[in-house]
Amino acid sequence: MSPAYVTQEDILLGTLTVKETLIYSAKLRLPGSLNKHQVNEIVDRTIMEMGLQDCAHNLIGNWHSRGISGGEKKRLSIALEILTRPTLLFLDEPTSGLDSAAAFFVIQTLRNMAREANLTIVSSIHQPSSEVFALFDDLFLLSGGETVFFGEAKMALKFFSDAGIPCPSRRNPSDHFLRCINSDFDRVNATLQGSQRLRDRKTISTTHALTSETKAMLVHKYKCSEYATAARTRIQEISSIEGLTFEAQSGSQASWWKQLTTLTKRSFVNMSRDIGYYWLRIVVYLAVSLCVGTVFFNVGTSYHATLARGACAGFISGFMIFMSIGGFPSFIEEMKMFHRERLNGHYGVGVFMLSNFISSIPFLTMMAFVTAIVTYNMVKFQSGFSHITYACLDLLFSIAVVESCMMVIASLVPNFMMGIITGSGFIGIMMMTAGFFRLPPDLPNLFWRYPVFYINSMSWALQGALKNDMIGIEFDGPFEGDAKLSGEFILTTMLGISVEHSKWWDLAVVVAILIAYRLLFFGILKFKERATPIFRKLYAKRTLKHLNQRPSFRKTSSSQPICSLSSQEGLTSPLH
């Protein structure tokens, strides 16, 4: 059995076209034995079934580009899940955001698929039109956790009629059912009637039955009806069938390598088309690098230049890296996409983590090299190919660490604003203890030096950057005629940095912290996958216990008979 689920919210990558979205999804899930032509045939057939031909090559749209309409997004969300023809399809309000014609078309398409492909479709739906309601085979009517009706949809009218609440001939059956069982506004109506009574000094007619009383009566009627008996009998028959087992199938038949390459390509396309993901940051990095280069232009090797070089390295290793949180909003969108696709088993956590990292490397490299090359040549740091290469690598891995840190935060916080606030605070603490604002030997040993300083990637990146620049050059003394000061002496006495290990060891520690953050991100996602069903099960048990202990709906008073609710549905105002 291969189930699929269409969420109420349309979670899509706005930088892709409709057809690209379906093609990437097909490659992620369809067997690798299918060639490109066969995949395109399946995609084109799905596009035609959902009426998306006119917008197949249009971008879905995001914050900086207008895309397809809300109705087309809803149809695309459904199309994504019917690509693989699942045996069981769940839909959460599939007609939300659609006009009446589009809603009828979508439900009719789903009905045809259910009959042609022997597909079971379970859908929640609110107030469908009468034409849409007529397309449903069965109806499960719930209110307050209790079953009001379960059976063939066409028999619901008879059930309500037998209960003494017939649906008027010119009314939509779904509207009538909802009005009969929705008791949310009983208190509002009672308040309005009381207010009117005080104004007019008139007694309001008691022919209007409370909806809660009507609902309680319907629940009781259903429990004693032939429909409930038939449902219980059918459940017992199915349960008694020996050897009836369902083997849950994965939502994807593609190989792990196919998933990785497809997801990497899709992520790269998304990053390259989304202006705010990396391109805007690259421009900002270039602009800030030019500012740094002009402020610290040709800093030289004077005694005061030692502090200037330290300040420049501290700014690059701190504030320049801090700007990496700018990509957090775009990553949140990718995380939403991951959660939706992971829910349907499209791919695993490891594939997502690796593909995101691989696709981001070209952009991270571009940011690091632009910053390092501009600042190195303008500030006149120690020259040499190995030195500038180290500076680029040091900045590259430092930016990657911050991005990985923000990924961990994104997996823990519930929304964008909390992520930005939490990330800014965390990185601010890392900057404070990196060794520039407060020298490493002067940090309080308890907590701030052990362990914060040593698990802080910025501290290792800053040490490596300063060693890369200062070791091997000499600076003037504080007074004219004083002996030259070696870079090693400046590092150990003025900046409190140990030179017992090389700069490459510092870089290796930054890489290790990067890997640790990625593994932590992987572990959090896997833990949430394992823990979420347990918490949901406990919540469901608690809810059921609460429902069982809740007082039953009030019984209908014999002096106030249930009557047709047509007078409460707009034909007669409850205030008159």
DAZI-V941301 format. One record per residue. RES is the residue in three letters. OMEGA is omega as a letter, one per 20 degrees, with the letter a starting at -180 (NA if undefined). Layout:
# DAZI-V941301
res->RES omega->OMEGA
res->RES omega->OMEGA
This chain:
# DAZI-V941301
res->MET omega->r
res->SER omega->r
res->PRO omega->r
res->ALA omega->a
res->TYR omega->r
res->VAL omega->a
res->THR omega->r
res->GLN omega->r
res->GLU omega->r
res->ASP omega->a
res->ILE omega->a
res->LEU omega->r
res->LEU omega->a
res->GLY omega->a
res->THR omega->a
res->LEU omega->r
res->THR omega->r
res->VAL omega->a
res->LYS omega->r
res->GLU omega->r
res->THR omega->a
res->LEU omega->a
res->ILE omega->r
res->TYR omega->r
res->SER omega->r
res->ALA omega->r
res->LYS omega->r
res->LEU omega->a
res->ARG omega->a
res->LEU omega->a
res->PRO omega->a
res->GLY omega->r
res->SER omega->r
res->LEU omega->r
res->ASN omega->a
res->LYS omega->a
res->HIS omega->r
res->GLN omega->r
res->VAL omega->r
res->ASN omega->r
res->GLU omega->r
res->ILE omega->r
res->VAL omega->a
res->ASP omega->r
res->ARG omega->r
res->THR omega->r
res->ILE omega->a
res->MET omega->a
res->GLU omega->a
res->MET omega->r
res->GLY omega->a
res->LEU omega->a
res->GLN omega->a
res->ASP omega->a
res->CYS omega->a
res->ALA omega->a
res->HIS omega->r
res->ASN omega->r
res->LEU omega->r
res->ILE omega->r
res->GLY omega->r
res->ASN omega->a
res->TRP omega->a
res->HIS omega->r
res->SER omega->r
res->ARG omega->a
res->GLY omega->a
res->ILE omega->a
res->SER omega->r
res->GLY omega->r
res->GLY omega->r
res->GLU omega->r
res->LYS omega->r
res->LYS omega->r
res->ARG omega->r
res->LEU omega->r
res->SER omega->r
res->ILE omega->a
res->ALA omega->a
res->LEU omega->a
res->GLU omega->r
res->ILE omega->r
res->LEU omega->a
res->THR omega->r
res->ARG omega->r
res->PRO omega->r
res->THR omega->a
res->LEU omega->a
res->LEU omega->r
res->PHE omega->r
res->LEU omega->r
res->ASP omega->r
res->GLU omega->a
res->PRO omega->a
res->THR omega->r
res->SER omega->r
res->GLY omega->a
res->LEU omega->r
res->ASP omega->a
res->SER omega->a
res->ALA omega->r
res->ALA omega->r
res->ALA omega->r
res->PHE omega->a
res->PHE omega->a
res->VAL omega->a
res->ILE omega->r
res->GLN omega->r
res->THR omega->r
res->LEU omega->r
res->ARG omega->r
res->ASN omega->r
res->MET omega->a
res->ALA omega->a
res->ARG omega->a
res->GLU omega->a
res->ALA omega->a
res->ASN omega->a
res->LEU omega->r
res->THR omega->a
res->ILE omega->r
res->VAL omega->a
res->SER omega->r
res->SER omega->a
res->ILE omega->a
res->HIS omega->r
res->GLN omega->r
res->PRO omega->r
res->SER omega->a
res->SER omega->r
res->GLU omega->r
res->VAL omega->a
res->PHE omega->a
res->ALA omega->a
res->LEU omega->a
res->PHE omega->r
res->ASP omega->a
res->ASP omega->a
res->LEU omega->r
res->PHE omega->a
res->LEU omega->a
res->LEU omega->r
res->SER omega->r
res->GLY omega->r
res->GLY omega->a
res->GLU omega->a
res->THR omega->r
res->VAL omega->r
res->PHE omega->r
res->PHE omega->a
res->GLY omega->r
res->GLU omega->a
res->ALA omega->a
res->LYS omega->a
res->MET omega->a
res->ALA omega->r
res->LEU omega->r
res->LYS omega->r
res->PHE omega->a
res->PHE omega->r
res->SER omega->r
res->ASP omega->r
res->ALA omega->r
res->GLY omega->r
res->ILE omega->a
res->PRO omega->r
res->CYS omega->r
res->PRO omega->a
res->SER omega->a
res->ARG omega->a
res->ARG omega->r
res->ASN omega->a
res->PRO omega->a
res->SER omega->r
res->ASP omega->a
res->HIS omega->a
res->PHE omega->a
res->LEU omega->a
res->ARG omega->a
res->CYS omega->a
res->ILE omega->a
res->ASN omega->a
res->SER omega->a
res->ASP omega->a
res->PHE omega->r
res->ASP omega->a
res->ARG omega->r
res->VAL omega->r
res->ASN omega->r
res->ALA omega->r
res->THR omega->r
res->LEU omega->a
res->GLN omega->r
res->GLY omega->r
res->SER omega->r
res->GLN omega->a
res->ARG omega->r
res->LEU omega->a
res->ARG omega->a
res->ASP omega->a
res->ARG omega->r
res->LYS omega->r
res->THR omega->a
res->ILE omega->r
res->SER omega->a
res->THR omega->a
res->THR omega->a
res->HIS omega->r
res->ALA omega->r
res->LEU omega->a
res->THR omega->r
res->SER omega->r
res->GLU omega->r
res->THR omega->a
res->LYS omega->r
res->ALA omega->r
res->MET omega->r
res->LEU omega->r
res->VAL omega->r
res->HIS omega->a
res->LYS omega->a
res->TYR omega->a
res->LYS omega->a
res->CYS omega->a
res->SER omega->r
res->GLU omega->a
res->TYR omega->r
res->ALA omega->r
res->THR omega->r
res->ALA omega->r
res->ALA omega->r
res->ARG omega->r
res->THR omega->a
res->ARG omega->r
res->ILE omega->r
res->GLN omega->r
res->GLU omega->a
res->ILE omega->a
res->SER omega->a
res->SER omega->r
res->ILE omega->a
res->GLU omega->r
res->GLY omega->r
res->LEU omega->r
res->THR omega->r
res->PHE omega->r
res->GLU omega->a
res->ALA omega->a
res->GLN omega->r
res->SER omega->r
res->GLY omega->a
res->SER omega->r
res->GLN omega->r
res->ALA omega->r
res->SER omega->a
res->TRP omega->a
res->TRP omega->r
res->LYS omega->r
res->GLN omega->a
res->LEU omega->a
res->THR omega->r
res->THR omega->a
res->LEU omega->r
res->THR omega->r
res->LYS omega->r
res->ARG omega->r
res->SER omega->r
res->PHE omega->r
res->VAL omega->r
res->ASN omega->r
res->MET omega->a
res->SER omega->a
res->ARG omega->r
res->ASP omega->a
res->ILE omega->a
res->GLY omega->a
res->TYR omega->a
res->TYR omega->a
res->TRP omega->r
res->LEU omega->r
res->ARG omega->r
res->ILE omega->r
res->VAL omega->r
res->VAL omega->r
res->TYR omega->r
res->LEU omega->a
res->ALA omega->r
res->VAL omega->r
res->SER omega->r
res->LEU omega->r
res->CYS omega->r
res->VAL omega->a
res->GLY omega->r
res->THR omega->r
res->VAL omega->a
res->PHE omega->a
res->PHE omega->r
res->ASN omega->a
res->VAL omega->r
res->GLY omega->a
res->THR omega->r
res->SER omega->a
res->TYR omega->r
res->HIS omega->r
res->ALA omega->r
res->THR omega->r
res->LEU omega->r
res->ALA omega->r
res->ARG omega->r
res->GLY omega->r
res->ALA omega->r
res->CYS omega->r
res->ALA omega->r
res->GLY omega->r
res->PHE omega->a
res->ILE omega->a
res->SER omega->a
res->GLY omega->a
res->PHE omega->r
res->MET omega->r
res->ILE omega->r
res->PHE omega->a
res->MET omega->a
res->SER omega->r
res->ILE omega->a
res->GLY omega->r
res->GLY omega->a
res->PHE omega->r
res->PRO omega->a
res->SER omega->r
res->PHE omega->r
res->ILE omega->r
res->GLU omega->r
res->GLU omega->r
res->MET omega->r
res->LYS omega->r
res->MET omega->r
res->PHE omega->a
res->HIS omega->r
res->ARG omega->a
res->GLU omega->r
res->ARG omega->r
res->LEU omega->r
res->ASN omega->r
res->GLY omega->a
res->HIS omega->r
res->TYR omega->a
res->GLY omega->a
res->VAL omega->a
res->GLY omega->r
res->VAL omega->a
res->PHE omega->a
res->MET omega->a
res->LEU omega->a
res->SER omega->r
res->ASN omega->a
res->PHE omega->a
res->ILE omega->a
res->SER omega->a
res->SER omega->a
res->ILE omega->a
res->PRO omega->a
res->PHE omega->r
res->LEU omega->r
res->THR omega->r
res->MET omega->r
res->MET omega->a
res->ALA omega->a
res->PHE omega->r
res->VAL omega->a
res->THR omega->a
res->ALA omega->a
res->ILE omega->a
res->VAL omega->a
res->THR omega->a
res->TYR omega->a
res->ASN omega->a
res->MET omega->a
res->VAL omega->a
res->LYS omega->r
res->PHE omega->a
res->GLN omega->a
res->SER omega->r
res->GLY omega->a
res->PHE omega->a
res->SER omega->a
res->HIS omega->a
res->ILE omega->r
res->THR omega->r
res->TYR omega->a
res->ALA omega->r
res->CYS omega->a
res->LEU omega->a
res->ASP omega->r
res->LEU omega->r
res->LEU omega->a
res->PHE omega->r
res->SER omega->r
res->ILE omega->r
res->ALA omega->r
res->VAL omega->a
res->VAL omega->r
res->GLU omega->r
res->SER omega->r
res->CYS omega->r
res->MET omega->r
res->MET omega->r
res->VAL omega->r
res->ILE omega->r
res->ALA omega->r
res->SER omega->a
res->LEU omega->a
res->VAL omega->a
res->PRO omega->a
res->ASN omega->a
res->PHE omega->a
res->MET omega->r
res->MET omega->r
res->GLY omega->r
res->ILE omega->a
res->ILE omega->a
res->THR omega->a
res->GLY omega->r
res->SER omega->r
res->GLY omega->a
res->PHE omega->a
res->ILE omega->r
res->GLY omega->r
res->ILE omega->r
res->MET omega->r
res->MET omega->a
res->MET omega->a
res->THR omega->a
res->ALA omega->r
res->GLY omega->r
res->PHE omega->r
res->PHE omega->r
res->ARG omega->a
res->LEU omega->a
res->PRO omega->a
res->PRO omega->a
res->ASP omega->r
res->LEU omega->r
res->PRO omega->a
res->ASN omega->a
res->LEU omega->r
res->PHE omega->a
res->TRP omega->r
res->ARG omega->r
res->TYR omega->j
res->PRO omega->a
res->VAL omega->a
res->PHE omega->a
res->TYR omega->r
res->ILE omega->a
res->ASN omega->a
res->SER omega->a
res->MET omega->r
res->SER omega->r
res->TRP omega->r
res->ALA omega->r
res->LEU omega->r
res->GLN omega->r
res->GLY omega->a
res->ALA omega->a
res->LEU omega->r
res->LYS omega->a
res->ASN omega->a
res->ASP omega->a
res->MET omega->a
res->ILE omega->r
res->GLY omega->r
res->ILE omega->a
res->GLU omega->a
res->PHE omega->r
res->ASP omega->r
res->GLY omega->a
res->PRO omega->r
res->PHE omega->a
res->GLU omega->a
res->GLY omega->r
res->ASP omega->r
res->ALA omega->r
res->LYS omega->r
res->LEU omega->r
res->SER omega->r
res->GLY omega->r
res->GLU omega->r
res->PHE omega->r
res->ILE omega->a
res->LEU omega->a
res->THR omega->a
res->THR omega->a
res->MET omega->a
res->LEU omega->r
res->GLY omega->a
res->ILE omega->r
res->SER omega->r
res->VAL omega->a
res->GLU omega->r
res->HIS omega->a
res->SER omega->r
res->LYS omega->a
res->TRP omega->r
res->TRP omega->r
res->ASP omega->r
res->LEU omega->r
res->ALA omega->r
res->VAL omega->r
res->VAL omega->r
res->VAL omega->r
res->ALA omega->r
res->ILE omega->r
res->LEU omega->r
res->ILE omega->a
res->ALA omega->r
res->TYR omega->r
res->ARG omega->r
res->LEU omega->r
res->LEU omega->r
res->PHE omega->r
res->PHE omega->a
res->GLY omega->r
res->ILE omega->r
res->LEU omega->r
res->LYS omega->r
res->PHE omega->r
res->LYS omega->r
res->GLU omega->a
res->ARG omega->a
res->ALA omega->a
res->THR omega->r
res->PRO omega->r
res->ILE omega->r
res->PHE omega->r
res->ARG omega->r
res->LYS omega->r
res->LEU omega->r
res->TYR omega->r
res->ALA omega->r
res->LYS omega->r
res->ARG omega->r
res->THR omega->r
res->LEU omega->r
res->LYS omega->r
res->HIS omega->r
res->LEU omega->r
res->ASN omega->a
res->GLN omega->a
res->ARG omega->r
res->PRO omega->a
res->SER omega->r
res->PHE omega->a
res->ARG omega->r
res->LYS omega->a
res->THR omega->r
res->SER omega->a
res->SER omega->a
res->SER omega->a
res->GLN omega->a
res->PRO omega->r
res->ILE omega->a
res->CYS omega->r
res->SER omega->a
res->LEU omega->a
res->SER omega->a
res->SER omega->a
res->GLN omega->a
res->GLU omega->r
res->GLY omega->r
res->LEU omega->r
res->THR omega->a
res->SER omega->r
res->PRO omega->a
res->LEU omega->a
res->HIS omega->NA
